[in-house]
């Protein structure tokens, strides 16, 4: 952790909604004139698309969730370097034709490594592995604010099935195979990270998702609740949050439940003062 060069890490499993959360952070950064540099977890995958497909054909349980499929020591080194000096590097992965045009590279490949611009207020990471702690790395120790974003597992599967079938052309059977392939790494690598996070946002549907493999629609925000858990509730004004967020309530001494449609508002209320504390502390020391 670093007062001069703070790091915010947003960790979520695939399809959990971390991109939407990033949009909320970007709104806060613009409004409060905070200059952030960004890391996308996909940029630290170890293999391009073709190589990964070849390796997955040989290894039945290999997935992008797996530590061996990612450059986790490199990611830890970027976190360490940024926390010490404000420097570091990242790259981009082209998921689709839009990304390929944006970065000028073929689909399924990586851009060249680029150094961070100098003078940033903080580093923002969004991806799968921002809080990994294992025998090889301890990425969580470098982040000053760790956010977990995860739906309950049936909802996550509904979201993945819908996205991969509707936008990527996969069959239900193919997506099911991917889900089964990922399960060991989901249990061993993804879930443990949410014990290291400072705040978790967990989306819970209020409609039936008991068989996600036949669900025709993703539950909407209005058909969901979000459980917000604080690792350390000291200093959190729960009475203020409950008064500001209609139909919210406390479920435990460290948890508040809100309507799904109020997630952006809740994040603005909760995260803005925390972000500004990090930034103002940095600017005092600069």
Number of C-alpha atoms within 10 A of each C-alpha: 17 18 19 22 28 26 27 22 26 27 27 28 20 17 18 25 16 21 15 11 19 16 12 17 21 16 15 18 17 11 10 13 10 17 15 20 21 17 23 18 23 20 23 23 23 17 19 15 17 11 13 18 14 10 15 15 11 10 11 13 16 22 24 20 23 19 22 13 16 21 18 22 15 14 24 22 17 20 29 21 16 23 23 17 12 24 20 23 20 20 18 23 24 23 15 14 14 11 16 19 12 11 17 13 17 16 18 18 19 24 16 14 12 11 11 18 12 11 13 15 23 26 24 20 23 22 20 26 29 31 30 24 16 12 6 11 17 15 22 21 16 25 26 20 20 23 26 28 21 26 21 12 15 17 25 21 24 22 21 21 29 21 16 15 14 11 9 10 10 15 13 15 11 13 19 16 13 17 16 13 19 19 16 16 17 18 11 14 20 25 16 15 21 22 12 19 23 18 24 24 24 19 26 23 20 14 11 12 18 11 11 20 16 11 17 10 12 20 18 12 17 12 15 18 20 24 24 23 22 18 15 10 14 8 6 12 10 17 10 10 18 17 11 13 17 11 11 19 18 17 12 9 10 16 18 19 22 22 21 21 15 17 21 15 13 21 16 14 15 16 18 17 11 11 20 15 12 21 20 14 14 17 13 9 9 11
